[in-house]
Amino acid sequence: MKKFIDENFLLQNKTAENLYHTYAKSLPLIDYHCHLSPKQIAEDYQFKNITEAWLAGDHYKWRAMRANAVSENFCTGDASDYDKFIKWSDTVPYTLRNPLYHWTHLELQRYFDIHEMLNSETASNIYKYCSDKLQTPSFSVKNLLRKMNVALVCTTDDPVDNLNFHIQLQKEGFEIPILPAFRPDKAMDINNPEKFGSYLYQLEAVSNQSVSNFNDYLRALKSRHDFFASIGCHVSDHGLEEIYAEDYTAAEINSIFDKLRLSKILNVEEQLKFKSALLYHFAEWDHEKGWVQQLHLGALRNNNERMIKSLGPDTGWDSIGDFSHAKSLAKFLSRLDGDNKLAKTILYNLNPADNELFASMAGNFNDGSTAGKIQYGAAWWFLDQKDGMIKQINALSNMGLLSKFVGMLTDSRSFLSFPRHEYFRRILCNLFGSEIENGELPNDTKWVGEIIQDICYRNARVYFGWENITPDFQ
């Protein structure tokens, strides 16, 4: 019987072990999509305790705790940090076969060298040990990034963000590039005219431009897109239920914007047309600058109205949606391709029923100009676990070229989440190793090792254009 999370965790044969330890284990990490705080990085923040570092903002853990009959007071409420940790520790033994069980113990091992199981009996000692460590200089935020061999981080930032912390990090010469990603979801959120009006006010202030009509709105947003580029941004990102590709005229969009300015409620057709127009303009700007656009599609957000009113968004009330993507996604990409304005694009789906749809859709728009120009993106959110990663890898392998895949990301708000890259690498190496040992792939570990290194690091480095700001390796 194998030991739990030993050096060969998830590696089920000798070939897999060799591939991981020889080719994948020591590679740097490029985390091209996450929700880490640039402020905490710039300030080299020191967490007060393990609860603040591990549980604050982590809706994965909150959902598990709620399912384990833990009251909200210990999730997002005002219980003490120690008591919150104890409730999480009580929950951990019941997360068997949930990815949280693996992630929890991987993170305890990789950051704190703790090999005990977290449970009610070990919780108090683990809390004290980890909290004491986190208050030492070697466990500051910057040193946590160094500890995990992180080569580059892309945060997720709204167009109205001043990016002051990114600028500060660049001026001080922090050796790990911390780059912004342009995420204009709020600029497209027109369901609530009052909320949109508030956003418009922020945009006018930060762009120093008056916005009276739709063209003004575009100019103000474009100025922010240009500003992001000046700070080193190479990436945009969109978190959408579905892609927007309605037909519209300039006159219609101008009229819709005028209604928004007057705080009038838009009907569904008007909303779709307006979002379609904005999304197309964002995609044009991305192509113009040579950026990579990321499309995260399929989340059904904010389902529990009572709790959303109480706690707000991003607190764990979202789920997989069952949207119809194929026709609108093809229409959106085809229009850009026909206008010669299709940027490098990564497509992420949240419903596993859409895996092959997205993987095959990516192949429709590869034009030979760039290896893997249109990517079928990494397993995301509810799918970034062992089964989801394997299914994403298999769909991409069957429909496209896994060898050109840009690999894993954390999509996390926690500085303790970087072992997710290790998790992916072990799963990847085990798939290749198992097929070599089964005779399904040739026993050429040197070549397969090169492919694994490409997937885990080199492909992203080249695809995003970061060769000059991330380390190479021999």
C-alpha positions in Angstrom: 0.0 0.0 0.0 1.4 3.4 -1.0 1.8 6.1 1.6 -0.6 9.1 1.3 1.0 12.0 -0.6 4.5 10.6 -0.8 7.1 11.6 -3.4 5.2 9.5 -6.0 1.7 10.7 -5.2 -0.6 10.1 -8.2 2.3 8.5 -10.2 1.2 4.9 -10.7 4.2 3.4 -12.5 7.9 3.8 -12.9 7.7 5.7 -16.2 5.4 8.2 -14.7 7.7 8.7 -11.7 10.7 9.2 -14.1 8.8 11.7 -16.2 7.6 13.8 -13.2 10.9 13.8 -11.2 13.2 14.3 -14.2 11.2 16.7 -16.4 8.3 18.4 -14.5 9.0 18.7 -10.8 11.6 21.5 -10.9 10.1 23.7 -13.6 9.2 27.3 -12.7 5.5 28.2 -12.5 3.8 30.7 -14.8 0.4 31.6 -13.2 -1.2 33.4 -16.1 -4.7 33.7 -14.4 -5.3 34.2 -10.7 -7.1 36.5 -8.3 -4.2 37.3 -6.0 -4.0 40.7 -4.4 -1.3 43.0 -6.0 -1.6 45.1 -2.9 -0.5 42.3 -0.7 2.4 41.5 -3.0 3.6 45.1 -3.2 3.4 45.5 0.6 5.1 42.1 1.1 2.2 41.3 3.4 2.7 39.1 6.4 -0.4 37.0 7.3 -1.4 37.1 10.9 -2.3 33.4 11.0 -3.2 30.4 8.8 -6.9 31.3 8.8 -6.2 34.6 7.2 -3.9 33.0 4.6 -6.0 30.0 3.9 -9.7 30.6 4.6 -10.4 34.2 4.0 -12.1 34.5 0.6 -11.9 30.8 -0.1 -15.4 29.9 -1.2 -14.3 26.3 -2.0 -13.7 25.7 1.7 -16.8 27.6 2.8 -19.1 25.5 0.6 -17.6 22.3 2.2 -18.0 23.7 5.7 -21.7 24.6 5.0 -22.3 21.1 3.7 -20.8 19.8 6.9 -23.4 21.7 9.0 -21.0 24.5 9.9 -22.8 27.8 10.5 -22.0 30.9 8.4 -20.5 32.6 11.5 -17.5 30.3 11.0 -17.2 30.9 7.3 -17.8 34.5 6.5 -19.0 35.6 9.9 -17.3 37.2 12.9 -16.1 34.1 14.7 -12.4 34.2 15.8 -9.8 33.1 13.3 -8.8 30.3 15.6 -12.4 29.0 15.8 -12.8 29.3 12.1 -9.7 27.1 11.6 -11.0 24.6 14.1 -14.3 24.3 12.2 -12.4 23.8 8.9 -10.2 21.2 10.5 -13.3 19.4 11.8 -14.6 19.4 8.2 -11.4 18.2 6.4 -11.8 14.5 7.3 -15.2 14.6 5.6 -13.8 16.0 2.4 -12.4 12.6 1.3 -12.5 12.3 -2.5 -13.1 16.0 -2.8 -10.1 17.8 -4.3 -10.0 19.9 -1.1 -8.6 16.9 0.8 -5.6 16.6 -1.6 -5.1 20.4 -1.8 -5.2 20.8 1.9 -2.5 18.3 2.7 -0.4 19.2 -0.3 -0.3 22.8 0.9 0.5 21.8 4.5 3.4 19.7 3.1 4.8 22.1 0.5 4.7 25.3 2.6 5.0 24.0 6.1 6.5 20.5 5.9 3.6 19.1 7.8 2.8 15.5 7.0 0.1 14.9 9.6 -3.5 14.7 8.6 -5.5 17.8 9.5 -8.4 16.9 11.8 -9.9 17.8 15.2 -7.0 16.3 17.1 -4.2 17.9 15.2 -5.9 21.3 14.5 -4.7 23.2 17.5 -1.0 22.4 17.1 -1.1 22.9 13.3 -2.8 26.2 13.7 -0.1 27.4 16.1 2.8 26.0 14.1 1.6 27.5 10.7 0.6 30.8 12.2 4.0 31.2 13.9 5.7 30.4 10.6 3.6 32.9 8.7 4.7 35.7 11.0 8.3 35.2 10.1 10.0 37.1 7.3 10.6 33.9 5.2 6.9 33.5 5.0 6.0 36.9 3.7 3.9 37.0 0.5 6.9 37.6 -1.7 8.8 34.8 -0.1 5.8 32.5 -0.5 6.0 33.2 -4.3 9.8 32.5 -4.2 9.3 29.3 -2.2 7.0 27.9 -4.9 9.4 28.8 -7.8 6.9 31.2 -9.3 8.3 32.9 -12.5 5.3 35.2 -13.3 1.9 36.1 -12.0 -1.0 37.6 -13.9 -3.6 39.2 -11.5 -7.2 40.1 -12.5 -8.0 43.8 -12.7 -10.9 46.0 -13.6 -10.4 48.8 -16.2 -10.9 51.4 -13.5 -8.1 50.1 -11.3 -5.1 52.5 -11.2 -2.6 49.7 -11.1 -0.5 51.6 -8.5 0.7 48.4 -6.9 1.8 46.9 -10.2 3.7 50.1 -10.9 5.3 50.1 -7.4 6.5 46.5 -7.9 8.0 47.4 -11.3 9.8 50.5 -9.8 11.3 48.5 -7.0 12.5 45.8 -9.4 10.8 42.8 -7.8 12.3 39.9 -9.7 8.9 38.0 -10.3 6.9 40.0 -12.8 3.4 40.8 -11.5 1.3 41.8 -14.5 -2.3 43.0 -14.7 -5.0 41.4 -16.8 -7.7 43.5 -18.3 -11.1 42.2 -16.9 -13.9 44.5 -18.1 -16.9 42.5 -16.8 -18.3 45.4 -14.8 -18.1 47.6 -17.9 -20.6 45.1 -19.5 -22.8 44.7 -16.5 -25.9 46.7 -17.5 -28.6 44.7 -15.8 -28.8 47.3 -13.1 -28.7 50.9 -14.5 -27.9 52.5 -11.1 -24.8 50.2 -10.7 -23.8 51.0 -14.2 -24.1 54.7 -13.5 -21.8 54.3 -10.6 -19.3 52.4 -12.7 -19.5 55.1 -15.4 -18.6 57.8 -12.8 -15.5 55.8 -11.8 -14.5 55.4 -15.4 -14.8 59.1 -16.1 -12.7 59.9 -13.0 -9.9 57.5 -13.8 -9.7 58.2 -17.5 -10.2 61.9 -17.0 -12.8 61.9 -19.8 -16.4 62.9 -19.9 -18.8 60.2 -21.2 -21.9 61.5 -22.9 -22.5 58.8 -25.5 -21.4 55.4 -26.6 -18.3 56.6 -28.6 -17.2 58.5 -25.5 -17.6 55.3 -23.5 -15.5 53.4 -25.9 -12.8 56.1 -25.9 -12.6 56.0 -22.1 -12.4 52.2 -22.0 -9.8 52.2 -24.8 -7.7 54.7 -22.8 -7.7 52.2 -20.0 -6.8 49.4 -22.3 -3.9 51.5 -23.5 -2.9 52.3 -20.0 -2.9 48.6 -19.0 -0.6 47.9 -22.0 1.8 50.6 -20.8 2.1 48.7 -17.5 3.0 45.4 -19.3 -0.4 43.9 -19.7 -0.5 41.1 -22.3 -3.8 39.5 -21.4 -7.5 40.2 -21.2 -10.1 38.1 -19.5 -13.9 37.8 -19.5 -16.1 35.9 -17.0 -19.4 35.5 -18.9 -22.3 33.2 -18.7 -22.2 32.8 -22.5 -20.6 34.6 -25.4 -22.5 37.5 -26.9 -22.7 37.6 -30.7 -26.0 39.4 -31.5 -26.3 41.4 -34.7 -26.6 45.2 -34.0 -26.2 48.5 -35.7 -24.3 51.6 -34.5 -27.6 53.5 -34.2 -29.1 50.8 -32.0 -26.1 50.8 -29.6 -26.1 54.6 -29.4 -29.8 54.5 -28.5 -29.3 51.8 -25.9 -26.4 53.7 -24.3 -28.6 56.8 -24.1 -31.3 54.8 -22.2 -28.6 53.6 -19.8 -27.5 57.2 -19.2 -31.1 57.9 -18.2 -31.1 54.9 -15.8 -33.8 53.1 -17.9 -34.1 49.4 -17.6 -33.1 47.6 -20.8 -35.0 44.6 -22.3 -33.2 41.3 -22.9 -32.6 42.0 -26.6 -31.1 45.4 -25.9 -28.8 44.0 -23.2 -27.5 41.3 -25.6 -26.9 43.7 -28.4 -25.0 46.1 -26.1 -22.8 43.4 -24.6 -22.1 42.0 -28.1 -20.9 45.4 -29.3 -18.7 45.9 -26.3 -17.2 42.4 -26.5 -16.3 42.8 -30.1 -14.6 46.1 -29.5 -12.6 44.6 -26.6 -11.5 41.7 -28.9 -10.4 44.2 -31.6 -8.2 46.0 -29.1 -6.7 42.8 -27.9 -5.8 41.8 -31.5 -4.4 45.3 -32.2 -2.0 44.9 -29.3 -1.1 41.3 -29.8 -2.7 40.3 -26.5 -4.2 37.0 -25.5 -8.0 37.1 -24.8 -9.4 34.6 -22.3 -13.1 33.7 -22.3 -14.4 31.9 -19.1 -17.8 30.7 -20.1 -20.6 28.9 -18.4 -20.8 29.9 -14.7 -24.3 30.4 -13.3 -23.5 32.9 -10.6 -25.3 34.3 -7.5 -28.0 31.6 -7.3 -28.9 32.0 -3.7 -30.7 35.4 -3.6 -31.0 35.4 0.1 -27.3 34.9 0.8 -26.2 37.2 -2.0 -28.2 40.0 -0.4 -26.6 39.2 2.9 -22.9 38.5 1.8 -22.5 39.7 -1.8 -20.9 38.0 -4.7 -17.9 35.6 -4.7 -19.0 34.0 -1.4 -19.8 30.5 -2.7 -23.3 30.6 -4.3 -22.3 29.8 -7.9 -22.6 26.6 -9.9 -22.2 25.1 -13.3 -24.6 26.4 -15.9 -26.2 24.7 -18.9 -25.9 27.4 -21.5 -25.9 26.7 -25.3 -22.5 28.0 -26.5 -21.8 26.5 -30.0 -23.5 28.8 -32.5 -22.8 32.1 -30.7 -19.2 31.2 -30.0 -18.6 30.2 -33.6 -20.3 33.4 -34.8 -18.2 35.6 -32.5 -14.9 34.0 -33.5 -15.8 33.8 -37.2 -16.6 37.5 -37.4 -13.2 38.4 -35.8 -11.4 35.9 -38.0 -13.2 37.3 -41.2 -12.2 40.8 -40.2 -8.6 39.6 -39.6 -8.9 40.7 -35.9 -8.9 37.4 -34.1 -6.4 37.6 -31.2 -4.8 34.5 -29.6 -7.7 33.1 -27.6 -8.2 30.7 -24.7 -11.6 29.1 -24.3 -12.6 27.8 -20.8 -15.8 25.9 -20.2 -17.4 25.1 -16.8 -19.9 22.4 -17.9 -18.0 19.1 -18.5 -20.7 18.2 -21.1 -19.2 21.0 -23.2 -15.6 19.6 -23.2 -15.5 18.3 -26.7 -17.6 21.2 -28.0 -15.0 23.7 -26.8 -12.0 21.5 -27.8 -13.3 21.1 -31.3 -14.4 24.8 -31.6 -10.8 25.8 -30.9 -9.6 23.9 -34.0 -12.0 25.8 -36.3 -9.9 29.0 -36.0 -6.3 27.9 -35.8 -4.8 29.4 -39.0 -1.1 28.3 -38.8 0.1 31.7 -37.7 0.8 30.7 -34.1 1.1 27.3 -32.5 -2.1 26.7 -30.6 -3.5 30.1 -31.5 -6.9 29.2 -30.2 -6.5 27.2 -27.0 -8.9 24.9 -25.2 -8.1 26.1 -21.7 -7.3 24.3 -18.5 -10.0 22.7 -16.4 -11.6 25.6 -14.5 -13.3 26.2 -11.2 -15.5 23.2 -10.4 -13.5 21.1 -12.9 -10.0 21.9 -11.7 -9.7 18.5 -9.9 -8.3 15.2 -10.9 -11.2 13.9 -12.9 -11.8 17.3 -14.5 -8.2 17.7 -15.5 -8.0 14.2 -17.0 -11.2 14.9 -19.0 -9.9 18.2 -20.2 -6.5 16.7 -21.2 -8.3 13.8 -23.0 -10.7 16.1 -24.9 -7.8 18.3 -26.0 -5.7 15.3 -27.0 -8.5 13.8 -29.1 -9.6 17.1 -30.8 -6.3 19.0 -31.1 -2.7 19.0 -30.0 -2.1 18.5 -26.3 1.6 19.2 -27.0 0.8 22.9 -27.7 -1.3 23.4 -24.6 -0.3 26.3 -22.3 -0.9 24.3 -19.2 -2.3 24.9 -15.7 -3.1 28.0 -13.6 -4.4 28.5 -10.1 -7.4 30.8 -10.6 -7.0 31.4 -6.9 -7.2 34.1 -4.3 -4.8 32.3 -2.0 -1.0 32.5 -1.9 -1.0 29.0 -0.7 -2.6 27.5 -3.8 0.5 27.0 -6.0 0.6 23.2 -5.4 -2.3 23.1 -7.9 0.4 23.3 -10.6 2.2 20.3 -9.0 -1.2 18.4 -8.9 -1.7 19.0 -12.6 1.9 18.0 -13.5 1.6 14.7 -11.6 -1.6 13.9 -13.3 -0.2 14.8 -16.7 3.0 12.7 -16.2 0.9 9.8 -15.0 -1.3 9.8 -18.1 1.8 9.8 -20.4 3.6 7.2 -18.2 0.6 4.9 -18.2 0.2 5.0 -21.9 3.9 4.3 -22.5 3.8 1.3 -20.2 0.6 0.1 -21.9 2.4 0.3 -25.3 0.0 3.1 -26.5 2.9 5.5 -26.8 6.6 4.8 -27.7 9.0 4.4 -24.9 10.9 7.6 -25.8 10.9 9.3 -22.4 13.3 12.0 -23.6 10.9 13.2 -26.3 7.8 12.8 -24.0 9.8 14.6 -21.3 10.3 17.6 -23.7 6.6 17.6 -24.5 5.8 17.7 -20.8 8.2 20.6 -20.2 6.5 22.4 -23.0 3.0 21.9 -21.6 4.1 22.8 -18.0 6.1 25.9 -18.8 7.6 26.6 -22.2 4.4 26.8 -24.2 2.9 29.5 -21.9 6.2 31.4 -21.9 6.2 31.6 -25.7 2.4 31.9 -26.3 2.1 35.0 -24.0 5.3 36.5 -25.3 7.1 36.4 -21.9 10.5 34.9 -23.1 12.4 38.0 -22.1 10.9 38.4 -18.6 10.8 34.8 -17.4 13.7 32.4 -16.8 14.7 29.8 -19.3 15.9 26.4 -18.1 18.3 23.7 -19.4 
